[in-house]
Amino acid sequence: MKTQGFDYLKKITAVDYSTYLEVVYIIYNTRERKEEILKVKLPSANPVVETVMGIYKAADWYEREMQEMFGIMIKGRNAKRLLLEEWNGADHPLRKSFVWGKDYQKVQ
């Protein structure tokens, strides 16, 4: 898509549909003022997607956020935390299976 003029990454996010996850990429062609939405369907258990950092540098924080909040592993990058530095990593807050109010332990 980048070779077709889609030179700007607007957003990457994820959606939990309970039975599967979906990664959503919103990219933009600044010359022609066109937007495209690309979706990748992933299994809920062990979701993995390739990094797009080599194509769009702006993907850095979006990918790190997806790792922490949805538990989606991003192949080709480190797992350095962005938001949940003291989180134990067992549960992911934006998953539908997340239980609010549960006692969580800080990372030692």
N, C-alpha and C positions, 0 to 999 in steps of 0.2 A: 504493500500500500504506500510505503514511503516513496518508492520509485514512481508512483502514479501521482505524486504531488501532495500526499497527506503528510505534511511536515510538522504537524503540531499534535501532541498528545494532550487532550483535554482532561481525561479522567480514566482511571481504572478502578473498578469496584467489583464486589462480589455479591451474589444473592444466594441465600440458602432456601431451597425448595423442599426441604426435609429429606426427600429421596435422592437428591443430587444437588450439587453446587454449580453455579454458573459464574464465570469471570466475564465482565463486560468492559470492553475497551471502547472509548469514544475518541475518535481521531478526526482531525480537521485539515482541510486543504485551504491554506490561507490565501492562495492566489485566486482560486475559483470560488471560495466561500462555500465549500461543501463539507458536510459532516457525514461520517459513517460510524455505525455502531457494529462492532464485532463481538460475538459471544462464543465462549468455549464452555461446553458442558463437561463437568467433572464428577466422578463418583464421590459420595459423601465420605466413604471410608478411604483414607489415604489419597486425598486429592493432590495432584502434582501438575504444574504448568511450567513451561520454559520462561525464563526472564526475557523481557523485551528491552532491557537496559542498553544493549548494543545498538538498538535502533532508535529508541527514544530515551534520552538521559532522564527526562522528567518522571520516568517510571519508578525511580528509586523509592521514594516514600510510599507511593501507592502499593508497591509490591511488599514492602515491609509491613505495612498496615494489614494487608490481606493475610500475611503469615501469622501475625499475632491475633487478629480479631476473628478470622475464619479458620485458621489452621491449614491453609493452603500452602504447600511447600513450593517454593520457587526454585527450579533447577537453574544452576549457573550463578548463584549468588550466595553470600553468607547469610546467616540467620540472625544478624545483630538486631537487637530489639530497638524499637522506636518509641512506643508508647507505654508498654507494660514492663518496665525494667525490673520490678520486684514481683512479678507474677510467676506462679509455679508452672504455667504453660500446659497444665493438664486439660483445662477447658478453654473454650474460645468464646468470648462474650457476645459475638454477633451470630453465633449459631443458634438455631431454634432449640437445640437440645440443652443449651446452657441453663443452669438452675440459678436464678437470682436469690441472694440471701444466704447462700451456702458459705461456710467458713473456708476461706482460702489462705494458704500459707505463703509467706514471702519466700523468694528464692534465697537460699543461704549462700 
